[in-house]
Amino acid sequence: MTDDPFDNLHFDFEGRTLPRFVAVEGNIGVGKTTLARRLASTFNYETLLESAEDNPFLERFYQDRKRNALPTQLYFLFQRSQQFRELRQGDMFSPLRVADFLINKDPLFARITLDDDEFGLYKKVYDQLIIDAPKPDLVVYLQAPVDVLLKRIRQRGVVAEQRIEQDYLQQLNDAYTQLFHYYSDAPLLIVNATEIDLANNPQHYRQLVDYLLTIRNGRHYYNPATI
């Protein structure tokens, strides 16, 4: 017996087509990894996660972004490249996975954090790696305003993240807006995550899952305040 209210959730997928590869994206603190893990559990899929805690430069980046941006960005780039390389050696072409990142966002993040010379170097490395990532069957973009993100970052209490500045989160929100304004590589669900508690509210999670399973193509918006 556990006290996890999500243990009592049961989904009937008979007659429903599940996306075989789902990518969840969003700013720091919005809940993308929480959602990715829950979807993987619900669908009985494997996870493909960023593993930010493995990046030895990340804490230094939050302390001094300008000085530590390049090694931080390159580490994430090499990490993701290695993850996709391992998938290609395995079963990449029949994926049953949920990822908490989309490789397309990397250059936008790099453009924010790096100066012109550093970004030029980053782009040369990025282009040489030729990251052949599988295309998701569905992308879920969780969005929330900066004040909500800051509140959630404070609540989860990761020490290194407490240095994250409001201006930086706003820059990232703007970068995501730019990315998904033009994104057309896969069906896209844009979720207003301001009022959603995917960590603690099973009903919020159930409603989101029921909605995303209706998506086959195009761009969709999920605003629970109006549903």
N, C-alpha and C positions, 0 to 999 in steps of 0.2 A: 504493500500500500504506500502511496505517495500523496503529498499535499498539492501536487501540480494539477491545477484545474484543466490543463490541456490534455491530461491523460484520459479524460472522459469524452473527448471529441471523437466522433466517428463519422467518416465521410463515405458516401456510396458513389463509387466512380464507375459503376456499371453503365455502359452506353456512353461514357464520356471519354473524350480523347485528351490525354494529358500531354502537355508540352514536354518533350524529351530533355531539353536543355533550357533552363531558366537562368537569366542573369539579373541580379538585384543590384541597383545602384542608388546612390544618394550621398549627401554630405555627411561629415563626421557627426555622429550622435543621432542620426535620423532613425536608426534601427535596421539598417540593411543586413547586417550579419545575423541579427535575431530572426528576421524574416527568412533569410536564406536557410538557416538551420531548421526552422520550423517547417518550411516547405519540403526540405529534404526528408525530414522525419515523416511528414504526412504522405509523401509520394513514395517513400522508401527508396530515395535516391542517394547518391554520394554527394558530398560537398566539395567545392573548389573555393577555398577561402584565401584572402589576402595575407593572413598571418603577419599583421603589422608588428606584433610583438617580437618577431624574429629580426626586424630591421634594427641593427645596432646603432644606426645614425638618427633614428626617429626622435628619441628624447632630446638629443642635442639640437635637432632641427627645431623643436618647439621652444628651446631655450634661445636659439640664435638662428633664425630662418635664413638670413642672407649667407652666413658662413657655411651652413651645413646643407643647403638645398640640393646641390649637385650630387653628393654621394648618396643622400637619401633617395632622390629620384632615380638614380641609376640602380641602386640596390633593388627597388621595387620593380624596375624594368627587367633586370636580370632574373629576379625571382619569378615573375610572371612568364617570362620566356622559358624558363626551366620547367615550370608547371605545364605549359602547353607542349613542350618537347616530350615530356613524360607521357602526356595523354596521347600524343601521336604514336609513340612506341607501343601504346596499349590499345585502348578501344575508343579512340577519339571519334570515330565515324559512326558509332552507335552510342552516343552519350546519354546517360540517365543521371544528370547532375544538376545541382543548383550552385551557382557561383555568386559571390558577393562583390563582384567587380566586373567591369567591362573594359577590355583593353583599349577601346577607342578613347577613353577619358585621359589616358596618360599624357599625350602631348599638351592637352589643355592645362593640366595641373603643372606640367613643366613650364609652360609659358608664364604662369603666374609666379612661380617660385624662383625662376632662373633669370639671370641677366642675359643680354643678347649673345655674348660670347659663349656662356655656359649652355644656353639653349641651342646654339649652333652645334656644339659638341654633342649634346644630348641627341639631337636629330640625326647626326651622322651615325651614332651608335644604334638608335632606334631603327633607322633604315637598313643598316647592315644585319640586324638580327632577323629581319623578315619574319615576324611573328605570325604564323599561320594559325590563328585561333578559330575554333569551330564557331559557326554562326548560331546564336541563340534562337530557339523557337519562340521565346517571349522575353522581353526586357521589362522589368518592373522598376520604375524610377520613383523613389520616395522623396517627396519634397516637403520642406517645412521652413518657416522664417527663422532668422538667426536667433531671436530670443528664445524660441522653443529648443533649438539645437544647444544653445548654451546651458539651458536648464537641464537638459538630459545629460550633457557632458558632466555637469557638476554632480548630478545624482549618481551616475555610475562610478565616479570617483577614481578613474585612472589617473595616477599622479602626474604623468607626463602631459596628459591632455589639459590639465588645469591651466596651463600657460597659453592655450589657444586663444587668440584674440578675435574680437568681434569682427574687425575689418577683414581678417583672413577668411573667416567663415562666409562673409558676404561676397568676397572675391570668388570663393568656390561655388557658392550658389549661382553667381552670375555665369561662371564657366559651365556649370551643368545646364543652365538655361540655354546657353549658346549651343552646347552639344546636342541637346535633345530637340531644339528648334529645327535642326536640319537632319536629325537621325531618321533613316529609313531602311536600315539593313535588316530589321526584324520587326514583328509586331511589338508595339510599345504601349504600356499601361503607365500613365502618369498618375500618381496617388498623392492626394493631399493628406499628408501624415500628421498634420497638426493635432487633430483630435483622436488619432488612433493610438491605442496602447497594445501593440503586438506582443509585448513582453508579459502582460498580466491579464489581458481581457480575451478569453477564448471566443466570445461572440464577435468581437471586432475581427479577429483572425478568420473565423468561419465565413463571415460575410465577404471578406476580401478574396478568399480562396474561391468561393462560389462565383464571384464576379470574374476573376481572372481566367477561370476555366471556360468562360463563354467567348474568349477572344481567339480569333483565328488569323486576323490580319489587321493592318491599319493602325491608327493612333486612337487611344481611348483615354478618358479621364475618369478617375474615381474620386468623388468627393462625398465622403460618408455623411456630411452635414446635410446633404440634399437628397440622399437616397432613402 
